[in-house]
Amino acid sequence: MVTDTTPTGSPGPRGSTGRGGATLSGTPVVPGLAYAPALVVRQEVAAEAVARLEAQGFPDADAALAAYDQASQAVAEGFEARAGAASGAATEVLTASAGLARDRGLRGAVRKHLRAGTGITDALHSAVEQFVGVFEQMGGLMAERATDLRDIERRTLARLAGEPEPGVPTPDQPSVLVAEDLAPADTAGLDPNLVVALVTERGGPTSHTAIIARQLGIPCVVGVAGALATVPGTPLLVDGATGRIDTTADPDRAREQVAADLAARAATAGWTGPGATADGARVKVLANVADGDSARSAAGAPVEGVGLFRTELCFLNRAEEPSVEEQAEIYAEVLSAFGGERHVVVRTLDAGSDKPVAFATHPGEENPALGVRGLRLAFDNPGLLDRQLDAIALAAERTGTPTWVMAPMVATVGEAADFAERVHGRGLTAGVMVEIPSAALLAHRMLEVVDFLSLGTNDLTQYAMAADRMASDLAHLTDPWQPAVLQLIAITAHAGRDAGKPVGVCGEAAADPALAAALVGMGVTSLSMAAAAVRPVGAFLGSVSSGQCEEAAEAALAAADPRCAREAVREVLGGGADRIG
């Protein structure tokens, strides 16, 4: 049993606090304070089990491949079972992992190594590393799949060895989970009552760990160098707003801070909307959804509609394109959850890169993150887009829900104009996502042809900074507080003000209360986020004036780096955003 004592030890690699205590630091992802002993996780299959598997062997390559097929199928079914019990982003990443476990290319690589005389463990490892290398060379969102592949390797190896699949153990007391990185299956299954904070050495602000941590509302810091050197059981004070982890915090003082943080966060639970600043400036607070279940859940939150319906998540496991009628039924499930005056923004298929959809995406691209994805899929297959728009229009007609439609990965005004013409021809409101810097720079002209813009800050940050969101060494570049990213957002919001048209944010940046206030100060008119973030963000906006938001925007835009931007905004807003998450 871990005792609650203050540990001794050398300072962490990132310096020390002003009071002399050792600290680690990384990229803050989900605000909030937590204080608990460290549960340090290293997720490898027991060496003894691997040795037994290698000693046992198989009669021939076909027998070894059959064992691999059985093991990988069991792993895939495990992912699907977890996906069925999850929702939102967790469902998305678990479904994608199930598909990866069954991947024919991966199986083919295993078979090739087995037939060359390689043992099953080495064949599996070599096949996985082959694809890891390919994904890492692709960069961008595809590089994130390296973590998923290595998780699949461990789970398949465990199945072959007759062992339980590795994963995060259920702690017997509230703990801070410390790991190199967390696979989707691990993060999606966390119990927020027992895992009170996440600290990882790898990952960035838009990694799978970060996205699911936001959905669960668990304070989270990623990209923390030296985290795995933490002695198990060491009490850690984790600040998800600043990215600091204090390894020698005074226990009594730490508990006082956590209690104050919990009280502040609990106070937000009573927020009932609608979104507005303290002086009455309206800001629409919306939800991100993935399917009918997540839409019905989000509809019970104090939101004014949906700012992002990710339609591609409905089809990740479909080999053939659904008919217009079948699509309409799927979309109507979401639309019907938001009847009356609440509107739903439907994003057309954002397939490609890390979200391959068999009937839509192009296999074998050298760099899918910069390839044929999103709206670009319609360039040589316009029927794909037309059929989806027909289905969306049919669902809107049947439900009577105000329906807006936006396209992802729009780079030129010509693309925006062509898309808007198709949408307007079906009697719907047309918009485009601003994810590519060119779209932000051309925002004034984009708004001459569309009715609204929506900033996808995850991709906008990655493309603006030319930084893979899974590269831990570049986590500071994939931070949405980067001044260059904020400048692109400000340009887009200013264009919206000039045109008198809505400009929203539907990326992960909208879920950060302090950043949300700065975005409103720039002129953003709506914020869309995971349902768990709605009340904290809405409550915080209601505690600050529109003038403070504008001052926060100016401070953020003038900052030299993300850390300075955060500190400047906290100073303007009085630090209240730190304690809301």
Secondary structure, 3 states (H helix, E strand, C coil): CCCCCCCCCCCCCCCECCCCCEEEECEEEECCEEEEEEEEECCCCCHHHHHHHHHHCCCCHHHHHHHHHHHHHHHHHHHHHHHHHCCHHHHHHHHHHHHHHCCHHHHHHHHHHHHCCCCHHHHHHHHHHHHHHHHHHHCHHHHHHHHHHHHHHHHHHHHHCCCCCCCCCCCCCCEEEEECCCCHHHHHCCCCCCEEEEEECCCCCCCHHHHHHHHHCCCEEECCCCHHHCCCCCEEEEECCCCEEECCCCHHHHHHHHHHHHHHHHHHHHCCCCCECCCCCECEEEEEECCHHHHHHHHCCCCCEEEEEEHHHHCCCCCCCCCHHHHHHHHHHHHHCCCCCCEEEEECCCCECCECCCCCCCCCCCCHHHCCCHHHHHCCCHHHHHHHHHHHHHHHHHHCCCEEEEECCCCCHHHHHHHHHHHHCCCCEEEEEECCHHHHHCHHHHCCCCCEEEECHHHHHHHHHCCCCCCHHHCCCCCCCCHHHHHHHHHHHHHHHHHCCCEEECCHHHHCHHHHHHHHHHCCCEEEECHHHHHHHHHHHCCCCHHHHHHHHHHHHHCCCHHHHHHHHHHHHCCHHHHCC
